Amino acid sequence: MQKESSDRKVYLWSISIGIGLSLITFFSNWLGLIHSGESPNMYQLFDISFYYFTPLISWVLLTFFALRYSENWIYRRESLKKKFLKLLTIVILLSPLVRVFDILADFSLKNILGLIQINPLTILNDVWLVVLFSTPAAVFKILTIIFIVYFFKRQRVRSSRLTLRTNDGAYHVIASSEIMYMQADGNYLNLTTIEGAYRMRNTLKSLEPSLGSDFYRIHKSTIVNRNFIRQLKHWRNGEYLIIMINDKPLTSSRSYKISVDEIKEVIAMQSEQVFDPTLETVRPTIA
């Protein structure tokens, strides 16, 4: 629920910024026409507005995909340079397609409303130069969306801190990103972090809503942070043995196979090579 609420906030900000930029470019063009001595009527303004506001459709779609796959590129364990080059390559290759979509959406809506009678697909043959020279605008759009998603995702990670009371009566403020795994033990909870281990009278059910999308329940009594998994091995009867970076073995149950499958997908994407010398970090592997 917390993740869904945060994603809605990202959508709201992203779409608001997209609408704001569309309004700025639309009124700038309108004022430019007036300054040049032209006086566009309402029909002309309505016709021009399609060019500036139909790209909001791709803006919404790009925001959706950026959010959908943000976990893979924001938290991916790669050097910053390598991550940036991959992202830039994707943006450059995607930009012409985004412009084609925007122009096709523009003329398709006009065709549906009866403003033009030409097939939108035939128009694309005549505007390929427009697509080519307007790709920088698409690059700017995609990078803006990526920045918005990255900003909010990182803010959520920084602000995700838990205050826990251990059995000795002490209160501890722990960043959820530092938690490796937690296990239920009767009425108690054993929580292991980068700094050490804590034992408290608490339940997994009460803490689970406060955790981010990096956490997966693999057993009714175990939740793991996928960022601290060293290896995932098939064990028996659909169950898996999950080895954490501190060499702690944890077992999954068949009831939580969906969670394990999601972890496997993430590990498969991260495991292009087993060891990255630039990070001196062992990547998780699947056996």
N, C-alpha and C positions, 0 to 999 in steps of 0.2 A: 504493500500500500504506500509506503514511504517513497519507494522508487517510482511508482506510477505518478504520485503527486509531484515529484521532482521533474519527471519527464514532461508533465503537462506545463510546468513552469518554463521549461526550456522552449517548448512549442510556442507558448504565449509570447515570450521575448523574441524568439526568432521571427515569427510571423509579424509581430508589431514592427520590428526593424525593417522587414521586407516591405511592409505597407508604407512605412515612413520614407524609405528610399524611392519607392515608386511614385509617391506623391511629390517628392522633391524634383525628380527628373521630369514628371509630367508638367508641373507648374513652371519649371525652368524652360521647357520647350515652348509652353504657351506664352510666357513673357518674352521669349526670344522672337516669336512670330510677331507679337505686338510691337516690339522694338524695331523690327525690320520693316514696319509699315503695313503688315498684314493684319486683318481683323477676322480671325476664324469664327465661324458661326457655331451654334450648338451641335449641329450634325457633324461638323468637322472635328470638334473637340471630342465628341463621342467616339468617332472613328479612330482618332489618335490615341484615345485612352486605352484601347485594346492592346496597342503595342507596348504600353508601359505597365499594364496591370495583369495581362495574361501570364507573364513570367512568374507571378505569385504561385501559380499551380506547380511549377517545377520547384519553386522555393519550398513549398510545403512537402513535396515528395523527397527532396534532398535532405530536409531536416529529419524526416522519418528515417531515411537510410543512415544518416550520420548518427542518429541516436541508436538505431538498431545494431550497428556494427562498431560503435564507439569503444566498447569494452576491449575489442581486438586491437585497435590502434592507439588508444590512449595509454593503456596499461601494459602494452606489449613490451617484453624485456629485450629491447634492442637499443643500440647506441642512438643518441638523438639525431646524429647526421644520417644514419641509415634510415631511420623512421621518417625523417623529413624528406629525403630523396624519393622514397617510395610514395609518400603522400603527394608530393609535387608531381610525380609522373602520372598518378591516377587523376589528379585535377586537370592536368594538361590534356590528357586523352579524353576525359569526360566532357570538357568544356564545349567542343564543337557539337556533340550530341545534345547537350543542354540547349544550345542556341537553335538547333534544328527543331527540337521539341517546342521551344517557346514560339518560334515563327509558325510552326504547323498548328499550334494551339490557337494562335492569333487569327490566322486565316480560316481555321475550321469553325471557330465561334462566329466569325463574320458570315461564313457560308450558311451556317445553321439559322442565323437571324435574318438572312436574306440581304445582307449588305453587299455581298459579292456573289456572282454566279459561277465563278471559276472553281474548278477542283483544286483544293489546297495542295494536293500532291504535285500537280503540274507547276504550281507556283514555286515550289522548292528548286526546280531546275533553273529558274531565273534569278534566284536570290543567293546562290552559293557564295558569291563574293561578300554579300552581307554577312553570311554565316562566318566566313573566314575572318573578316576584319572586326567582327563584334565579339569574337571569342574572349578578348581580354575582359569584357564585361561579365562573361560567364565565369571566368577565373576568379574575378573579384567576388561574385555571388557565392561560389562554392567555398572559397577561403573564409568569407564572412560567416557562413553557416558553421563551418568547422570550428572557427574561433569561438562562436557562441556556445556550441556544444561542449567544447574543451573547457571553457571557462566555468560553466556551471557544473560539469562533472568533477573538475578538480576542487571546486568550492565545496561540493557535497562530501568529497573524501576528507578534506581538511576539517570540516565542521562535524564529522561523524566521530564523536568521542563519547565514551561510556564512563559513567561514575559507578564503581562497584565497591561493595562493602564485603571484605573478606572475614573469615572466621575469627581473626584476632581483633576485630572491631575497627580496623583501619579502612579508610576510604581511598580508593585508587582511581585516578583519571587515566583511562587507557584509550588510545586511538584505535578504532576498529581495524584500520589498515595494518596494525602491528600484531593482531591476533592471528595465530597460526591455526589453531583448532580448539574446540571445546567438547568436553565429554560429560554426560550426565552420570552421576553416581548416587543412585537413590534420591534423597532429598537435597543432595549437594551437586555442585557443578565445578569441574576442574577445567580451568582455562589456561592455555599455554600461549605465551606471547614471545616476541623477540627477546624481551628483557628477562622473562622468567615465568614461573607458574603460580597460579592463584587458585585457592579453594574457597568457595563461598556457598552460602545457602541460597540457591537460586535455581531456576529451571531454564532449559533451552527455549521453551515456548515463550517465556517472558522476554528473552533477549533477542530472539530471532527477528522481530520486526525492526529492531534498531540497527541491524547489520546491512551492509551494502550488497550489491549484486555479485561480488566476488565470493560470497559465502554460499556453500551448498550443504544441505543435510544429506548425508550418505547412509545414515543409520538412524533409528529412532532415538539413539543416545549420543550421536556424533554429528557435529557440524565442522566443516573444514574450509579454510581460505585457500582457494585454488592457486594463489600466487606463491604458496609455500609448499606445493607438491613437487617432490623430486621424481617420483615414478608411480605409474599406475599399472598393476599387473592383474591379468585375469586369473582368478583363483579357482572357484568351483561353482557349478550350478547357477551361473549368472551373477555370482558375487565377485568383488574385486578387492585386491589388497592395495591400499594406497600408502605409499612411503613418503613421509614428510621430509623436509630438508634437514631436520634434526635426527633423521633415521628412525623416527617413530612410525611403526606400522599400524595402520588403521584399516578395518574391514568394512566393506559396504554390505548392505542387504538388498535382496531382490526387490523389495518394496520401493526402494529409491533408485531404481535402475535409470529412470529419466534424468536424475541429477548427475549420475555417473556418466551417462552418454553426453550430456552437455559439457562436463569437464573434459571428456575425451576429445570433443570437437575443438575446444580451446587449446588443449595441449598439442593436438595435431597441427594447428596453425602456428603455434609458437615453436614447434620442434623442427624447424628447417635444418638446424644443425644441433648436435648434442651439447657442444661447448662453444661459447662466444668469448674469445680471448680479450676482446675490448672491454667486456664487462666483468670478466673473471667470475661469471655466474654459471652454474650448471643448469641447463634447461631441463624442464620436465620431459620424461619420455614415457611411451606406452609399450608395455611388453605383453 
